[in-house]
Amino acid sequence: MAPMAFVGVSTFRGAPMQARQTTRVCRARPAAVRTSPTMAGDEYEVPQTRRLSDALKEADVESRKEAAAAEKRRQKREEARDYRQRKIDFMDNIPDDTSVGTVDEYMFKEGVREILQKLDTDLVGLKPVKQRVREIAALLIVDKMRNKLGLETAVPSLHMSLTGSPGTGKTTVAMRMGQILQRMGYSRSGHLVVATRDDLVGQYVGHTAPKTKEMIKKALGGCLLVDEAYYLYNASNDRDYGQEAVEILLNVMENNKEDLVVLLAGYEDKMNNFYNSIPGMNSRIGNHIAFPDYEADELVDIARVMTKDLQYEMTPECQPIFKEYIEKRMSMPYFSNARTVRNAVDRARMRAAIRLFNSAMSREGNGMVSRKDLMSITPDDIVTAAELAARGGETAIVE
């Protein structure tokens, strides 16, 4: 039984006695008691009352809200059950030999074939990498075909790990994958945002979260490539701000996987240590692609493709000289596969320009330069293995 509360005039010490009729109020629950000082320093109690009708009204409102929420959940369950049954009936009535279309039609219609062809053109060799990209594209295409027939489909885990040495084509593959995902409808724009630790981790408390969220915001609807991702986490320093960036990435990879594809890139051994240190990251990566180092012949082919794209022609006599240079360069520090080739091609262009300029400005020359001269790279323009050896093997810089 609820306690009884009396509302009336309290009797103070020294005050005239006044008898007043007290009013009894039934409270729905025990009232909170507040104490106040009296004139003489004593304390008296002022009970906080609440009408039973108000309490009943509030309880009725809460009850109706709970009933409405329960009814809404029941309706959703019934709608899901009806939808599933209609889908089962629909599938039962479709003959097993119903044609959806050919894979080639889907690849052409969605533009996947064009992108895979560009990938073949952009990357020399790397057959395992290209095969893995085709496997991912095949999964997306078959998923699209299943969806057309009404079969159950689910967005696969598209987050990727790209491991390999610098200059092996990781950024190029990431860009092409973004385009494939966009063409297949798994990405809104398919654009690629490249980030490093400096782009994600702040230098003081409260600085990391805004930086990381800003880069994620730029990448939403496309792909975020975190290069050398293992530098985000420093196991030896518990106060390292990179831990906060990792936690934000983990949250986004789980809750926004339909609007953002995260690709983590770096050396294979360091990436493995990174995943071992953060198991939650490894479990969110659905695709691991390993990029092997190029062979010397493949790097020569890359040089030929680069010069062709720049509208230069490397004479046949240049190729053995360039291959010898590459083989020597591969044994020296800071070798970066295709990036090293690009630097060598740039040096060849520089030497060709100097050669043409000096020839045209010499006394024997007439100052005329032909179209063929402007497009040719000769053996004299190629850095040789002898030049590298003359440096003593301690550095790869050749002026």
C-alpha positions in Angstrom: 0.0 0.0 0.0 1.3 3.4 -0.9 2.3 5.7 2.0 0.0 8.5 2.9 1.1 12.1 2.5 -0.3 15.1 4.5 -0.3 18.6 3.1 -0.8 21.4 5.7 1.0 23.9 7.9 4.0 22.6 9.8 4.3 23.6 13.4 7.4 25.8 14.1 9.0 26.1 17.6 7.8 29.3 19.1 5.1 30.0 16.5 1.4 30.2 17.6 -0.5 27.0 17.4 -3.1 27.0 14.6 -5.1 23.9 14.0 -5.9 23.4 10.4 -7.6 20.6 8.6 -5.1 18.4 6.8 -5.7 17.2 3.3 -4.8 13.6 2.6 -3.3 12.9 -0.9 -2.7 9.4 -2.2 0.6 9.2 -4.1 1.4 6.7 -6.8 4.9 6.1 -5.5 7.0 7.3 -2.6 7.8 10.9 -2.9 11.2 12.4 -2.8 11.9 14.2 0.5 13.5 17.6 0.6 14.9 19.1 3.8 15.0 22.8 4.5 16.5 24.7 7.4 14.2 26.4 9.9 14.6 29.7 11.6 16.2 28.0 14.6 18.4 25.8 12.6 16.2 22.7 12.8 15.0 20.9 9.6 11.6 20.0 8.4 10.4 17.8 5.5 8.5 19.0 2.5 7.1 16.0 0.6 6.9 16.2 -3.2 3.5 15.0 -4.3 2.3 13.7 -7.6 -1.3 13.1 -8.7 -2.3 9.5 -9.4 -4.2 10.6 -12.6 -1.0 12.1 -14.1 1.0 8.9 -13.3 -1.7 6.8 -14.9 -1.8 9.0 -18.0 2.0 8.6 -18.5 1.8 4.9 -18.0 -0.9 4.7 -20.5 1.1 6.6 -23.1 4.1 4.4 -22.6 2.0 1.3 -22.9 0.5 2.5 -26.2 4.0 3.3 -27.5 5.2 -0.2 -26.7 2.1 -1.7 -28.2 2.6 0.3 -31.4 6.3 -0.7 -31.7 5.4 -4.4 -31.2 2.7 -4.1 -33.9 5.2 -2.5 -36.3 7.7 -5.3 -35.7 5.0 -7.9 -36.2 4.0 -6.3 -39.5 7.6 -6.3 -40.7 8.0 -9.9 -39.9 4.8 -10.7 -41.8 5.9 -8.6 -44.8 9.3 -10.4 -44.8 7.6 -13.8 -44.5 5.2 -12.9 -47.4 8.1 -11.6 -49.6 10.1 -14.7 -49.0 7.1 -17.0 -49.9 6.4 -15.0 -53.0 10.0 -15.3 -54.0 10.0 -19.1 -53.4 6.8 -19.4 -55.5 8.3 -17.3 -58.3 11.5 -19.4 -58.3 9.6 -22.7 -58.3 7.8 -21.6 -61.4 11.0 -20.7 -63.3 12.4 -23.5 -65.5 15.9 -24.5 -64.6 17.1 -23.9 -68.2 15.9 -20.3 -68.2 18.5 -18.2 -69.9 19.8 -15.0 -68.3 22.3 -14.1 -70.9 26.0 -14.8 -71.6 28.8 -13.7 -69.4 30.3 -11.8 -72.4 27.1 -9.8 -72.8 27.3 -8.7 -69.2 31.0 -7.9 -69.4 30.4 -5.8 -72.5 27.2 -4.1 -71.2 28.7 -3.2 -67.9 32.0 -2.1 -69.4 34.1 -4.6 -67.5 35.7 -6.1 -70.5 37.1 -2.6 -71.5 38.6 -2.1 -68.1 40.2 -5.5 -68.0 41.7 -4.8 -71.4 43.1 -1.5 -70.1 44.6 -3.3 -67.2 46.4 -5.7 -69.6 47.7 -2.7 -71.4 48.7 -0.8 -68.3 50.5 -3.7 -66.6 53.2 -5.8 -68.3 53.3 -9.3 -66.9 51.8 -9.8 -63.4 49.7 -12.7 -64.5 48.7 -13.7 -61.0 47.5 -10.2 -60.2 45.4 -10.0 -63.4 44.0 -13.4 -62.7 42.9 -12.3 -59.2 41.3 -9.2 -60.6 39.4 -11.3 -63.1 38.2 -13.6 -60.4 36.8 -10.7 -58.4 35.1 -9.4 -61.6 33.6 -12.8 -62.2 32.1 -12.9 -58.8 30.5 -9.5 -59.3 29.1 -10.5 -62.8 27.6 -13.8 -61.6 26.1 -12.0 -58.6 24.5 -9.5 -61.1 23.1 -12.4 -63.2 21.7 -14.1 -60.0 20.0 -10.8 -59.0 18.3 -10.6 -62.4 16.6 -14.0 -61.8 15.6 -13.0 -58.3 18.1 -15.3 -56.5 19.5 -14.4 -53.2 22.5 -12.0 -53.5 24.7 -10.3 -50.9 27.3 -7.7 -51.3 30.6 -9.5 -50.9 33.5 -8.1 -48.8 35.3 -5.9 -51.3 38.0 -4.5 -49.0 41.4 -5.6 -50.3 45.0 -6.0 -49.3 47.6 -5.2 -51.9 51.1 -6.5 -51.0 54.3 -6.1 -52.9 57.4 -3.9 -53.5 57.1 -0.3 -54.7 56.5 0.1 -58.4 54.7 -3.2 -59.0 51.4 -1.6 -60.0 49.4 -1.6 -56.8 48.0 1.9 -57.4 47.1 1.1 -61.0 45.2 -2.0 -60.0 43.4 -0.1 -57.2 42.3 2.5 -59.8 41.0 -0.1 -62.2 39.2 -2.0 -59.5 37.4 1.2 -58.5 36.2 1.6 -62.1 35.0 -2.1 -62.2 33.1 -1.6 -59.0 31.5 1.6 -60.3 30.5 -0.1 -63.6 28.9 -3.0 -61.8 26.9 -0.8 -59.4 28.9 -1.6 -56.3 30.4 1.9 -56.1 28.7 5.3 -56.7 31.7 7.0 -58.5 34.6 4.6 -58.4 37.1 7.3 -57.8 40.4 6.6 -55.9 41.7 8.5 -52.9 45.3 7.7 -51.9 46.3 8.4 -48.3 49.3 7.8 -46.0 49.8 8.1 -42.3 50.4 11.8 -42.6 47.0 12.2 -44.2 45.2 10.3 -41.4 47.1 10.7 -38.1 47.3 14.0 -36.3 50.1 15.5 -34.2 48.2 16.2 -31.0 45.2 15.0 -29.0 42.0 15.5 -30.9 43.6 16.0 -34.2 43.5 12.5 -35.6 39.8 11.9 -35.8 39.0 15.0 -37.9 41.8 14.2 -40.3 40.8 10.6 -40.7 37.1 11.4 -41.1 37.9 14.1 -43.7 39.9 11.6 -45.9 37.1 9.0 -45.5 34.5 11.7 -46.5 36.6 12.4 -49.7 36.6 8.7 -50.6 32.9 7.9 -49.9 31.4 6.4 -53.0 34.7 5.1 -54.2 37.9 3.6 -52.9 40.4 4.6 -50.2 43.9 3.3 -50.7 46.1 3.5 -47.6 49.7 3.2 -48.7 52.1 1.6 -46.3 49.2 1.0 -43.9 51.4 -0.6 -41.2 52.8 2.8 -40.3 49.3 3.6 -38.8 50.0 1.3 -35.9 52.9 1.5 -33.5 52.8 -1.5 -31.1 55.6 -0.2 -29.0 53.9 3.1 -28.2 50.5 2.9 -26.5 50.0 6.6 -26.8 50.5 6.7 -30.6 47.7 8.6 -32.3 47.6 6.1 -35.1 45.5 3.7 -33.0 42.6 6.1 -33.2 42.8 6.2 -37.0 42.8 2.4 -37.2 39.7 2.2 -34.9 37.9 4.7 -37.2 38.8 2.7 -40.3 37.6 -0.5 -38.7 34.3 1.1 -37.9 33.8 2.5 -41.4 34.9 -0.8 -43.1 32.2 -2.6 -41.1 29.3 -0.1 -41.2 29.9 1.7 -44.5 31.1 -1.3 -46.6 28.4 -0.7 -49.2 29.6 2.9 -49.9 33.4 2.6 -49.4 36.0 0.1 -50.4 39.2 0.3 -48.4 42.5 -1.0 -49.9 45.6 -1.4 -47.7 48.9 -1.6 -49.5 52.5 -2.2 -48.4 55.4 -4.7 -48.2 54.1 -8.3 -47.6 56.0 -9.0 -44.4 55.2 -5.7 -42.7 51.5 -6.1 -43.7 51.4 -9.6 -42.2 52.7 -8.2 -38.9 50.1 -5.4 -39.1 47.3 -7.9 -39.5 48.6 -10.0 -36.7 48.7 -7.0 -34.4 45.1 -6.0 -35.4 43.0 -9.1 -35.9 39.9 -7.1 -36.5 41.5 -5.6 -39.6 42.4 -8.9 -41.2 38.9 -10.3 -40.7 37.5 -7.4 -42.7 39.7 -7.9 -45.7 38.0 -10.2 -48.2 40.6 -10.1 -51.0 44.4 -10.5 -50.7 46.4 -9.7 -53.9 50.2 -10.3 -53.9 52.3 -8.4 -56.5 55.5 -10.1 -57.4 58.6 -8.2 -58.5 59.2 -7.8 -62.2 61.7 -9.7 -64.2 64.4 -7.8 -66.2 62.7 -8.6 -69.6 59.4 -7.4 -68.3 61.0 -4.1 -67.2 62.4 -3.7 -70.6 58.9 -4.2 -72.0 57.6 -1.6 -69.6 60.2 0.9 -70.8 59.2 0.3 -74.4 55.5 0.9 -73.4 56.4 4.1 -71.5 58.4 5.5 -74.4 55.6 4.7 -76.8 53.0 6.4 -74.6 55.3 9.5 -74.6 55.6 9.3 -78.5 59.2 8.3 -78.4 60.9 5.4 -80.2 63.6 3.4 -78.6 65.9 2.0 -81.3 66.5 -1.7 -81.3 70.1 -1.1 -80.2 68.9 0.5 -77.0 67.2 -2.6 -75.6 70.2 -4.8 -74.7 71.9 -1.7 -73.1 68.8 -0.9 -71.1 68.4 -4.5 -70.0 72.0 -4.6 -68.8 71.4 -1.4 -66.9 68.3 -2.8 -65.3 70.0 -6.0 -64.2 72.7 -4.0 -62.5 70.2 -1.6 -61.0 68.2 -4.5 -59.5 71.1 -5.4 -57.3 71.5 -1.9 -55.9 69.7 0.0 -53.2 66.3 1.7 -53.6 65.2 -0.3 -56.6 61.5 0.3 -57.3 60.6 -1.8 -60.3 58.5 0.3 -62.7 59.3 3.5 -60.9 63.0 2.9 -61.5 62.2 2.3 -65.2 60.3 5.5 -65.4 63.2 7.4 -63.9 65.6 5.8 -66.4 63.3 6.7 -69.3 63.1 10.3 -68.0 66.9 10.5 -67.9 67.1 9.1 -71.4 64.7 11.8 -72.6 66.8 14.4 -70.8 70.0 13.2 -72.5 68.3 13.1 -75.8 67.2 16.7 -75.4 70.7 17.8 -74.5 72.1 15.8 -77.4 69.7 17.5 -79.9 70.3 20.9 -78.4 74.1 20.7 -78.5 74.0 19.3 -82.1 71.7 22.0 -83.4 73.7 24.8 -81.7 77.1 23.5 -82.8 79.1 25.1 -85.6 78.6 22.0 -87.7 74.9 22.0 -87.3 72.4 24.2 -89.1 69.9 24.4 -86.2 67.4 22.2 -87.9 65.7 19.4 -86.0 63.6 16.8 -87.8 60.5 15.0 -86.4 62.5 11.7 -86.3 65.1 13.4 -84.2 62.5 14.6 -81.7 61.1 11.1 -81.4 64.3 9.0 -81.2 66.1 7.7 -78.2 69.5 6.3 -79.1 72.0 4.1 -77.2 73.9 7.2 -76.2 70.9 8.4 -74.3 70.7 5.3 -72.1 72.4 5.1 -68.7 74.7 2.1 -68.9 75.7 -0.5 -66.3 79.2 0.8 -66.5 78.1 4.2 -65.2 76.4 2.5 -62.3 79.5 0.4 -61.5 81.6 3.6 -61.6 79.6 4.9 -58.7 80.8 2.0 -56.6 77.4 0.4 -56.0 76.7 2.6 -53.0 74.2 4.7 -54.6 71.8 4.5 -57.6 71.9 8.2 -58.5 73.4 8.9 -61.9 73.5 12.4 -63.2 
